[in-house]
Structures are given as C-alpha cells and as structure tokens.
Amino acid sequence: MGSLEGIIAGFQVAFSLEGLLFVMIGVFVGTFIGMMPGLGPISAIAVMIPITFGMNPAPALVMMAGVYYGAIFGGSTSSILLNAPGVSGAVATAFDGYPMAQQGKAGKALAIAAISSFIGGTVSVILLMLLAPMLSSVAISFGPPAYFALMLMGLTAISSLSEGSTIKALISAVAGFMIVTIGIDAQTGTQRFTFGNVNLLEGIDFLVIALGLFALAEVCTLIIKRKDLSQENAHKLGSMRLSKQDFKDMSGPVTRHSFLGFILGVLPGAGATIASFISYITEKKLSKNPEEFGKGSVKGLAAPETANNAATSGAFVPLLSLGIPGSGTTAVMLGAFLVLGVQPGPLLMTDRPEIFWGIIASMYIGNVFLLILNLPLIPYFAKILKIPRPLLISLVIMFSIIGVYAISFNTFDLYMLLLFGVVGFVMRLFSFPAPPFILAFILGGMMEQAFRQSLTISNGSLTVFVQDPIALTLLFVALLSFVFPLIRVVRSRRA
C-alpha cells in the first residue's frame, strides 16, 4: 500500500464514528489530567492500558495519543492560574503566564495559550505527515557527542533566564546540577549522594522539584506577604479578546517554534519540556525587549506553549518509524502498542497503515477538539481565581501533594516536596532565579550521560566532539550563544 492509500485509510479510521468518539474521550481526559498538578499523561496512559486490553488497536491507540497531547495542551491552565505546572512541559508557561494572570489578564493568557497550542500542534502534525519517514533517519544520526553538544547549547542560555544577577543565576544552575547527580549512577551502578537513604536511589523526580519551587514557593509567598498590591487584579478574568498587536506579537514566536518544537520533539530524549525551555530562551534572545520576559510577555507565553505541543507530535516520529521511545510518556505508549499486539517500527507504515496514519490523522481532529473544548471553558477555568485566597492556598497544597504522591506512592517524596517549597521561597527571598535551577536539572543528567558515553566510545579522547559534524555545528552555535551576550554588554557600556 502506497503513502496516499495509507493516508486515506488513516483518515477513514480517524473520521469514523468510533474514531471521533475515542479522539474526543482521549483529549477530554488528557486536558483534565493536564490541569491536575503532578499527574501527567504517563499515569493516564498507564491506567488505560488494562482498560483498552482486547479492544481494536486503532481506536485504542488513537485515544491514548489523544490523552498524551491533550495533557500537554491542558497543562498550561494550572501554570497560568496557580503557578502550579500541570505537566513538566508547562513549567516554562508559568514564567509569563502567571504574571499575566496576576495583572488581571487571565482570560487573555489562557486564550493565547490555547491558540498557540492549536497552531503549534496543527503545524507539527502536517510536518509529521510529510516528513515522518525521512526524519526517522535524522533521529538515529544523533549520537552521544551530538546530544552533549545540544545540551551544552541549552545551558549557555542560563544567563538569559536570570532577571537580575548573572552570578545568582549560575549559583542556581550549579545547585540544579548537584541535585540531578543524586541516585544510582546509570553507568557504574554506584550510589551517589544518597547518604544511605534507599528513597534517594532513584534520584528526585522532576515534578517534585517543579511543584516545590513554583507552587509551594508561591503559597509560602502568599502566606508571608498577606498584603500584596498585585492581588488587587489577581481575581479578575479580564478580556479574552486579543488585539491586533497581540496577534502581531504572537505571529513570530508561533511560526518559529512550531518548527523548532517539532524538530526537538523528534530527537529521542528531548521532548516537550526541553523544547519549551529552549524556545523560551531563544525567543528572549531574539526579542528587542528581553526585559519584558518574566513580567507577562505575550511572546514569552506563546513561545513555550507552541513548542511543547509541536514537540508532542514530533515525539511520535521515532516511536512510529523506529519503535524508539523518546521520552517517558512514549515509553509507556510503546508498552501500549505491544500489549495491543502492534509492533511499531519501519514495517508499521506498510503492515498496519491504518494505525500509523490513523494516529497521525486523529491529531488533526484532536487539535480542533482541544481548541473547541478549551476556548469556551476559559471563563469557567478562570473562576479558580475567584476562590477565596485561604481556600485557594489549601487547594494548591492539596493538589500538589496528590500529584506528587501519585508518582511513586512514597511519603518520602512529600517531605522532599516540602523541602523544595522552602528552598523555592528562600530563593525568592534572596532573588535567586528558579528557571536556571530547573533547566540545569533537566539537562544535567542527559548531558552527563552523553559526555561519558562519548568518552567511552572514543577511549577517553575529547576529539570525538570535533569529529562528529553535528556535534561540531552545535558546539559552534553554543559558542556564538555564549559570546553574543558578552558583545552586547561591551557595546552597551561603550555607548
């Protein structure tokens, strides 16, 4: 069966009554779960595997895919309204989404997030349909040296995430590096910085840190600083209508990061979280007014929301074409494929085209459903802001605890959540930025592993990073990313 016949077969699956029903169920469940801090698509897909056992594989997998990108789509709601990221890919959304809500523009922020997510998701699905077979070879061409260079390129932008002192941003990043080293070393199997505590053998989960540094730190701030002038508008929805200037500000980030997010999603191990951070950093570097970021910037909200949804579609390229999971969620998806008797890989497109193209075609419909579902519900979502402040604080704490406990069912993680909540509050008190900490934690583990694998391949020779053309190109871009801000500082001082 040719590609055209396969696409037609895929759309027949997606547009059938059964397909439409399962897409709707998937995106609705995904959106709801994405709003709940800490749960995420991994838990939802894992729960649905036994439920879908024995079902027709095509609609079952279409529904699970809907849960995946629906959760990323819906994760922005709690980030914007509560500063409590629903999923890890929505952490960067809180940087400008939450300040916008604090300014009485919650409706506008949610509308920008919904439209950006829809465009990013739709563009990436088109790219997925056109480029999936070709990009699968690009994904496997990224070896450990290229991955190390990519992570290093991301880390050169740490200074861009600081609102004040660069020294404090670097200290925050070093702390993130230190935390990510806790646990069993994946290469040697030795324990590192566990202090004999078995609960630290697997390290500290990302969502424990994210919810602690953002959600609980915000709760501590609200409790300590009871009379906060910014709270006068915090309960207001504001207008959902976007002006011509808003659309103009969104157009550049949405266009750029639909492509960038998709490309980063294709790379195994990158995923929506890294895509959202890199897009936010890139947009801040390109902006003529970088000082607006972190204070309710339209570009700062549109960029990560576009990228994380684009990356979600991109993550299906290695999964469907090669059978390689690029993230924790796609690893669970791979398990769902195998349970349903479907083997993803190079033969899936020819042997089971209705599944390969059915999942891709369902994403078109799913993105439309998500937009239709989210835009009318914005006034109802924003009612969260009208909840009395003491009750809202209690709800944020409760949802954070439930989300963290649902990850591992371990009470030790709750103590770690409390610890990082205190750490986050202290960092705010002394003006240490949290984003560099989060970025270093995300990239640090993968960077270390890629570096050590590269040295193992080359028998300890550092020339392996120069011999790989992809790695060399990325290292050059990282050098430019590091040098340009210094040149800008020198020019401003001369001026």
N, C-alpha and C positions, 0 to 999 in steps of 0.2 A: 504493500500500500504506500502511495506517494504522500508527500507532505500535505498537498491540497486535500486529498481524501481523508487524511488523518485529522486535519483541522476541522473539516466538515463533520467527521464522526465525533470529535470533541465537543463541538457546538451543539450537536444533537443531544449529547449527554447533559450538557450544561443547561440547555433550554427546555429539556423535558420537564414535565410536572414534578417528577421525583427529584430531578437535579435542582430545580429552582427552590423547592421546599428545603432540601438539605443545605443549599448555599445560605438561605435565609436563617435557618437554625444555627448554622456554624458562625455566621458573622454576628448574630444577636448574642449568642453565648460568649463569643470571643470579646465583643465590646463590653459586655457586663463584667467579665473576668478581668479585662484590662483595666477597668476602673478600680478594681479592688487591689490596694497596695500589697505587693508580695506574692500574689497567686501566680499570675502569668500563664502563657499558653502551654508551658510544659506540663503543669499539673492538669490542665483541662484535657489535653490530648491523651495523657496517660490514663485518665479516668475513662475516656471514651473508647479506648482500645477494647476492653472487655465488652462494652455496650454494643459496639459495632461488629463483634465477632459473629461470623456466619452471614453477614449482610453481603449484598452485591458490592464488590470492591470499589467500583467507580463512584457511586454516590457517597459511600462511607469516607473515601479519601478526599472527595470534594468538600465534605462537611468539616473534616479535620483541618484542611487547608484554610477554610473559612474561619475556623477558630483561631488559627495562627495569625493571619493578617488582620483579623478583627480585633484581636487583643492588642496588637501594636497600634491600631487605629484608635482604640478606646483608651489606651494608656495615658493619653495626653490630658484627659479630663481631670483626674485627681492631681496631676502635676500642676496644672494651671490653677485649679481652685484651692487646693490644700497644700501645695508644695510637697506632696507625697507621691512620688512616681509609682504608677500602677505596674509598669514593667520596666526592665532595665533600659530598654530603648527609648524611654520617655524621660530619662533623667535630664538630658540637655534641654528638653522642652521647658522645664521649670525655670531655667536661668532667666528667661524673659517673659514667659507666660504668667508666672506667679506675680511678678511686679506689675504686669499689666492688669491683672485681676485686682491687685491692691489699690490700683488707681481708679477703680470703678469701671473697668473696661473688660469685664469677664466675658460678656457676650461677644465682643469683638475678637478677643483672644481665642475663644472656642470656635468661632466662625473661621478665623484664619487657619487654625489647626485642622479643621475639617476639610476646608478647600485645598490646602497644601497637601494633606494626606491623600485626598482623592486624586489630585493631579499626579503626585509622585507615584502612587500605586498604579494608575492607569498607564502612564508613560512607561513604567518599568515592565508592565505586562506586555505591552506592544514590543518592547525590546526583547523580552523573554521569548515571545513567539517567533521573532525574526532571527534572533542570534543564539538561541539555546544550544544548537548542535556545535556551532563554531566556538562559543565561549567556553565550552567544556574543556577544550584543549588548552585554553588560556589559563583556566583554573589550575590544571595539573602542572603547568610550567612554572608556577611559583614554588620554588624550593625554600629550604630554611634560610639561606642568605637573603633572598628577596623579602621574606617575611620579616626578618630582623631589620632590614632597611626600611620597610614600610612602617614598622612600629617606631623606629627611631625618628622617622619623618613626622609621625604624630606627636612624639614627645618634644620636638623642637618648638612646638607651638604652646608649650606650657605658659610661657610669659604672656601669651595673648589672653589667657584665661584669668589673669590677675587684674583686679581693679585698681590696685594701689602698688605696694612694694613688690618688685620682682623677687627680692630676696625671700620674702614671706611665701611667695608662690613656689619657689624652689624648695623651701623647707617643707611646705605642704606636700609637694610631689615626692620628696625623699621619704616622708612618713608613709605615703601610699606604697612606695617600693618596699619598705620594711614590712608592712602588713602582709603584702602578697607573698612574701617568702615563707610565711608560717605554714607548717604542714609537712607532709612527706614529699621529699624530693622525687619528682617523677622519673628522673634518670638513674639515680643511685639507690633510691628506696630508703634513704636515711631520714631521720626526723630532724626538722629544723625549727628551733624557737618554740617548741611545744611545751617545754618545761615539765615534761612527763604527763601532761593532760591529754587523755585519749580523745577528748572532744575537739582538740585542735589538729588532729592528724590529717583531716581533710581540708584544713585551712578554714578561712572565714568566708561565708557566702557574700556575693556582691550585694544582694538586696538588703542584707543585714546592715551593711555599711551605708548604702544609699538612703535607706529609710531612717537610719540613725542620724546621719549628717544633715539630712534635709528635713524630714517630717518631725522627728523628735526635737531636733535643734530649734525648729520653728515654734514648736509647742513650748519649749523652755523660754524662748524669747518672749512669746505672748504672755506667759505667766509672770515672768520677772518684770517686763516693761508693760504694765497694765494700761497706762495711758499713752497709747501710741497714736500720734496725729494721723498717720497713714490709714488708720482703721475707720476714719470717717466715711470713706468711699468704698471700703472693702466689702460691704454687704450689697453693693449696687451691681445689677446686671449690666447696665449701660446698653447702648445701641448695638445691635448685631449688624447693622448696615456698614459696609466698607466703602470708604470714599475712593475717588479716582487715584488719589495719592497712595492709599493703602495698596490698591491693586498694582500700581506702578512699583512700589517698594517690594511687593511680593514677586513680581514677574521675573526679576533676575535670579534670586535665590531658588525659586521653584524650578526654573528652567535648568540651571546649573546642577542642582543637587538631585534632580530626577535621574540624571545620567551618572553623577558621581556615586550616589547611594546605590544604584543598581550594580555598578562595577565593583564597589566594595562588598556588596552582598554576594557576588559571585565567588569571591575568594573564600575558601574554606577557613573558618576561624575568625573572620572579620565580623560579619553580622550587623544587625540594626544598631546595636549600642555604639560600636566603633564608628559606624557610618554617621550617626547623628553627631557625635563629638567632633569628628574630622570636618563635617560640613559646617558646624557652628564655628569652629576655629577658622576655616577657610573664608567663610563669609565675613567674619570680623576683620581678617587681614585685608580683604578686598574692599571693605567699606571705607568711605571717605570720612565717616564719623564713628570710629570704633568706640568712642566714649559713651555712645548711646546704648551699647550692648550691656545687658545685665540690669537695665532700667526700664524695660518694657519696649524693646525694639521690635518692630514688625519683621524686619529681616532676621533678627535673632530667633524669632519664633518660627518663621516659615521654613528656614533652612533645615533644622534638625527634624521637623515634622515631615518634610518632603523626603529627606534622606532615609529615615528609618522605615518608612513604608515602601520606598523604592528598593531598599536592601532586602526586605522580606521576600519580594518576588525574585530578586536576584539569587537568594539563597536556594531556590528550587533548581537552579541550573546544575550545580554539582550533584544534588540529590537525585534528580530525574535522569540526567545524562550519564553520570558516572557511578551513582549509588554511594556517593561520599557525603556524609552529613557534615555541614559546615558550622553547625552550632549545636547547643544542647537541645533546642527545640526540633531541629531537623533530624537529630539522632533519634529522638522519640518517634518522629514521623517515619523514619526508616524502620523502626520496630513495628509500627502500624502497618506499613507495606508488607513486611514479611509475615506478620500474623494473618493478614488477609490473603496470603498466597501470591503476592506480587513481588517480583524481583526488579527493583529499579536499577538502571544501568544503560549501557549502549544499545541493548536489544529491546528496551521498553518501548521506544518510539515505533519500532516495526512490529513487535509481537503484540503489544497492548496499546495501540494508538488511541483508543477511546479513553484510557486512563491518563496517558501522557498529555494529550491535547485537551481532555476533559477538565483536568485540574487547571490548565492554563486558561481555557475559555471561561471557567467558572469565576476566575479572578476579575474579569471584566464586569460580570454581573454583581459579584460581591462588592466591588468598589462603588458601584451605583447604589446598591442596597445600603452600604455604610453611610454614604452621603445623605440619602433619603432618611435614614434612621437617625443620624446624629443632628443634622441641622434643625429639624422641628423640635427636638428634645432639648436644645440648648437652654431655653428658659426654665425647664424643669431641672436640668443639671445645676443651673446657677442658683436654684433655691437653697442649695447647700450653704451658700454664703449668708443666707438669712437666718440660719440656725444660731441660736444664742451662743456667744463665744465660749462659755464654760462647757456647754454640751458638745460643741464642735471639737473642742480640745479633747474631750473624753472619747469622741468617736474616732478621731485621728489616732489616738493612742491604741484604742481597741482594734482598729483595722490593721495597724502596723504590727501589733502583737499576733493577731490571727494570721496575717500574711507570712510573718517570719516563722511562726510555729508550723505552718502548713508545709514549709520547705523540707524540714527534717524531723519534725515531731520531737524536738530536743529542747528541753528547757534551758540548756546552756546558751543556745542562740538568743534567748530572750535577755539573758544577762549581758551578752555582747551587744544587743540592740540598745540597751540602756547605757552601756559604756560609750558607744559611739554617739549616742544622743548627747551625752555630757561633753564628749570631745568636740562634737559639732558646735555646741553652744559656746565652749571656751574659744574655739577657733573664731567664731563670730565676734566674741567679746574683744579679742586682740587683733581682729582684722586679718586673719589668715584665710585665704580663699579656699573653699571646699572643692571646686571643679578640678584644680590640678591634682589634688589627692585622689579623686575618683579616676581621672584619666590615667595616672601612674599605676593605680591598682589594676585597671583594666588591661593596660598594655604591658605592664611589668612581667607578668607570668609568661605570656606568649613570647615576649622579647627575650627573656632569659632562656627559654626552651629553644627558640630558634637559633640563638647565638651558640649555645652548647652543641646543638645538632650540627651546626655549620662547622664548628671546630673539630667535631668527631669525624665528619666527612673528609676534612682537609688535613687530618692528623695534626691539628694544632696550628695550622698556618692561617694567618689573617688575610692572605691574598685571595682567599675564596670569595670575599666580598667584592673584590675588584674584578675577578674573572667572570662573575655572573653578570651579564649585561643588564638584566632587570634590576638587580641589586645596586649596580653601579649608577644607573639612572636615578633610582630612588634616593641614594645617598647624596647625589648631586643636588636633587631637589631639596633634600633636608638641609644641606649646606646653605643653599640660597634662602631657605625659610629662616635659618638662623642669622644670616648676615644682613638681610634686608632691614629688619627692625633696628639693628645697630646703625646702619647707614642713615636711616630716618632720624634716629636720635641725634647723630652727629650734625646732620643738616639743620635740624630744628635749633640746636644750640648755636650754630653759626649764624642762623637767621636772627 
